[in-house]
Amino acid sequence: MAHLLVIEDDERIRTLLIRSLREAGHAVDSAGAGLAGLQNAIDTRPDLVILDLGLPDIDGTQVLAMLRAVIDTPVIITTARDDDPSLVAALDAGADDYVVKPYTAAQLDARIRAVLRRTRSERGEREPLRIGGLSVDGRARQARLDGADLDLSPREFDLLLHLAEHAGEVVTKKELLTHVWQQPWGGSDKTVDVHLSWLRRKLGETAQAPRYLTTVRGVGVRLAPPAEET
């Protein structure tokens, strides 16, 4: 079973999709417009999005681009014609697959399972990230420091994971707000500062006596091994 999000403006099609996908064992959320679907995806982090290109408020390709800016959820495009130029643009923008209307529930479910197998396999090949004595496992959502489990909140883990994925680089607060808080349109730097303070405490350090997290004033923060471990 997967958690799916259907973004489709045609109420009849949307209702049929929800029913058939639930009968196939999936959990399904839905939205009838692009911006509502985008907000739902950010809030609920579905396993896969089924996205219609012809939406009433915003073009489906734009929705895809905004999704890709904040989350890496797989996306299957639905379209009326397989020679539609917007389909090519959507695939170029990062759509994982597409189906052409009319399609059967079985065809769509087969595409969903294929895309999820592929993306889960790709993610499954990733080993835990190691920075000095710190280990961050994105698949298990587990972090360990010097062999001991770290008790992190979901947001603290997301913050640590993003920094670990960019270890050695200075990551700006704007980037953290975009990728960790899903606020590409702006947010409060204070939110980042507070969570960094909490994360530092759990890593056994402070901003004045950093071990793993170093603030680069006016730029951002860098996660790197302690100097004696490099």
DONULUM-504630 format. One line per 4 residues: number of its first residue (from 1); their letters; for each residue y, x, z negated of C-alpha. Coordinates in steps of 0.05 Angstrom, whole numbers, plus 32768, in hexadecimal, padded with zeros to 4 digits. Layout:
<pts>
NUM) A) Y:X:Z  ... .
</pts>
This chain:
<pts>
1) MAHL) 8000:8000:8000  8047:8017:8010  808C:8000:7FFB  80AE:7FEA:803C .
5) LVIE) 80F5:7FD5:804D  80FF:7FA7:8089  8146:7FA6:80A7  8145:7F6E:80DA .
9) DDER) 817C:7F3A:80E8  814F:7F05:8108  813A:7EDA:80CD  80FB:7EC0:80EF .
13) IRTL) 80E2:7F05:8102  80F5:7F20:80BD  80CE:7EE9:809A  8091:7EF4:80C5 .
17) LIRS) 8094:7F3F:80BA  8099:7F38:806F  805F:7F09:806C  8031:7F32:8099 .
21) LREA) 8041:7F74:8077  8036:7F57:8033  7FF3:7F3B:804B  7FE2:7F82:8060 .
25) GHAV) 7FED:7F98:8018  8034:7FB5:801C  806E:7FA8:7FED  80A8:7F91:8018 .
29) DSAG) 80F4:7F8D:800F  8121:7F74:8046  8169:7F70:805E  8189:7F48:8096 .
33) AGLA) 81C1:7F7A:80A5  81CA:7FC4:80AB  81F8:7FD4:8070  81CF:7FA9:8041 .
37) GLQN) 8190:7FCC:8059  81B0:8010:804F  81C3:7FFF:8007  817D:7FE4:7FFA .
41) AIDT) 815D:8024:8014  818A:804F:7FE8  817C:8025:7FAB  8131:801C:7FB2 .
45) RPDL) 8119:805A:7FD9  80E3:8036:8003  80A9:805D:8020  80BC:8047:8066 .
49) VILD) 80F4:801F:8089  80E9:7FF0:80C4  812D:7FEE:80E7  8144:7FBF:811E .
53) LGLP) 8177:7FDF:814C  819C:7F9F:815B  81BF:7F8D:811A  81FB:7F5F:8110 .
57) DIDG) 8229:7F8C:80E8  8219:7FD3:80FD  81EF:7FF4:8133  81A9:8006:811C .
61) TQVL) 81B3:804E:8134  81EE:8054:8105  81C4:8039:80CC  818F:806D:80DC .
65) AMLR) 81C3:80A5:80DC  81DD:808F:8098  8197:808A:807C  8186:80D0:8094 .
69) AVID) 81C5:80EA:8071  81AB:80D5:802D  815E:80CC:802D  8124:80E5:8057 .
73) TPVI) 80FD:80A3:8058  80D4:8099:8098  80F2:8066:80C8  80D0:803B:80FE .
77) ITTA) 8100:801D:8130  80F5:7FD8:814E  8115:7FCB:8192  8112:7F98:81CB .
81) RDDD) 810A:7FCC:8202  80EA:8010:8203  811E:8028:8236  8158:8015:820A .
85) PSLV) 8188:8052:8206  8194:8042:81BC  8149:804E:81B0  814F:8094:81CC .
89) AALD) 818C:80A0:81A0  8166:8086:8163  812B:80B4:8171  815A:80EE:817A .
93) AGAD) 817B:80DB:8138  813A:80E1:8112  8112:80A0:8119  80C8:80AE:810E .
97) DYVV) 80AC:8079:813E  80BC:8037:8160  809D:7FF5:8174  80B3:7FC9:81AE .
101) KPYT) 80BC:7F7E:81A3  8092:7F54:81A6  805E:7F7A:817D  8025:7F63:8151 .
105) AAQL) 8020:7F6C:8106  7FE2:7F97:8111  8008:7FC5:8141  8041:7FCE:8110 .
109) DARI) 8012:7FDA:80D5  7FED:800F:80FE  802F:8032:810D  8043:802F:80C3 .
113) RAVL) 8002:804E:80AD  8006:8085:80E2  804E:8097:80CF  803E:8098:8085 .
117) RRTR) 8000:80C2:808F  8028:80F4:80B7  8064:80F9:8088  8039:80FA:8049 .
121) SERG) 800E:8131:8066  804C:8159:8078  8068:8151:8032  8025:815F:8013 .
125) EREP) 8023:81A4:8031  805E:81BA:8007  804E:81E5:7FCB  8076:81DF:7F8B .
129) LRIG) 80B7:8205:7F8E  80BA:8241:7F60  80FA:8263:7F49  80EA:8297:7F15 .
133) GLSV) 80C5:8274:7EDD  80DA:8230:7EF6  80AA:8205:7F20  80C0:81C4:7F42 .
137) DGRA) 808B:8198:7F62  80AB:8162:7F8D  806A:813E:7F9B  8056:8137:7F52 .
141) RQAR) 809F:8132:7F3C  8090:8166:7F07  80B8:81A2:7EF0  80A0:81D9:7EC3 .
145) LDGA) 80C4:8213:7EA2  809C:8250:7E8C  805E:8224:7E8E  807A:81EB:7E64 .
149) DLDL) 8089:81A6:7E81  80D2:8193:7E85  80E3:814C:7E6E  8115:8138:7EA4 .
153) SPRE) 8132:80F5:7EB6  8128:80DE:7EFE  816F:80F2:7F10  8169:8135:7EED .
157) FDLL) 8129:8143:7F14  814A:8130:7F56  8184:815E:7F46  8156:8198:7F34 .
161) LHLA) 812A:818C:7F72  8166:818E:7FA1  8180:81CE:7F81  813A:81EC:7F84 .
165) EHAG) 8134:81DB:7FCE  8174:8203:7FD8  8166:823A:7FA6  8195:8275:7FAC .
169) EVVT) 81C9:824B:7FD1  8209:822F:7FB4  8204:81E3:7FB8  8245:81BC:7FB5 .
173) KKEL) 824F:817F:7F88  825E:8156:7FC7  8219:8168:7FE2  81F8:8156:7FA0 .
177) LTHV) 821C:8113:7F9F  8204:8106:7FE6  81BB:811A:7FDF  81AC:810E:7F95 .
181) WQQP) 81D9:80D2:7F85  81DA:80B7:7FCD  8225:80B2:7FCC  823A:80D0:800F .
185) WGGS) 827B:80AA:800C  8293:80CB:7FCC  8285:80CB:7F82  8299:80EB:7F41 .
189) DKTV) 8290:8136:7F37  828C:8126:7EEC  8249:8103:7EF9  822E:8144:7F16 .
193) DVHL) 824B:816D:7EDD  822B:8141:7EA8  81E6:8143:7EC8  81EB:818F:7ED2 .
197) SWLR) 81FC:8196:7E88  81BE:816D:7E76  8193:8195:7EA5  81AC:81D7:7E8A .
201) RKLG) 819B:81C1:7E44  8153:81B3:7E58  8150:81F6:7E7B  8166:8217:7E3A .
205) ETAQ) 81AA:822F:7E52  81F4:821D:7E53  822C:8224:7E85  8247:825E:7E5B .
209) APRY) 8203:8280:7E57  81DF:826D:7E98  8198:8281:7EA7  8184:8259:7EE5 .
213) LTTV) 81C2:8230:7EF6  8201:8255:7F07  8243:8231:7F14  826D:824F:7F4C .
217) RGVG) 82B2:8238:7F3A  82D3:820C:7F6D  8295:820B:7F9A  8257:81F0:7F78 .
221) VRLA) 8217:8206:7F54  81DE:8236:7F65  8196:8235:7F4B  8178:827A:7F4A .
225) PPAE) 8146:82A2:7F1F  8162:82C5:7EE2  817C:830A:7EF3  8144:832E:7ECF .
229) ET) 8110:8305:7EF7  812C:8311:7F3D .
</pts>
